[in-house]
């Protein structure tokens, strides 16, 4: 499903279903564009997800969950070269193991219920939507420029709808980075306060008491609250 120099998508074989024949030109913008429209940041989404259930870090890293991003690989019918498309899990169904099914919303167009075991090749992406967006924008630009160079074109044309989605997604990224910067600054201030408290404890009670206190704190630092 690589883009041709005219901006059209060629037919594919080896993909999970006919949905790949409807792929548009964008990669990684539609799902993130919806975040932009709703004003949601990744930090807010993660906090809401954590509030819905306990997150003790023991969940299977390969298990699908709603909102998880994936990249599916397939063969391009024209040149038998590998290509891929991005999607987001919007529903996880009851079956497990080889029968496990999910509903995926493809970034370019459409939704599809599919069985993971039947995909020729796929990989789970990280949960950092900002990093995902940045990588997808970079890949799209590289593909567009590469296609133009191969065709000997002097300009790259893009649909207006794609540019709108880019602007929405970049606006979301600006808000997300602002939230992260504020969180980082808050953590920096908290760290400075804790360092000042520890130094005050050392001066008031002496080095030996401070050493014993630090040793007692080590178990809780490893994840066991006291």
Buried (B, 14 or more C-beta within 10 A) or exposed (E): BBBEBEBEBBEBEBBBEEBBBEBBBBBBBBBBBBBBEEEBBBBBBBEEBEEEEEEEEEEEEEEBEEBBBBBBBBBBBBEEEEBBBBBBBBEBEEEEEEEBBBBBBBBBBBEBEBBBEEBEEBEBBEBBBBEBBBBBBEBBEEBBEEBBEEEEEEEBEEEEEBEEBBEBBBBBBEBBEEBBEEEEEEEEEEEEEEEEEBEEBBEEEEEEEBEEEEEEEEEEEEEEEE
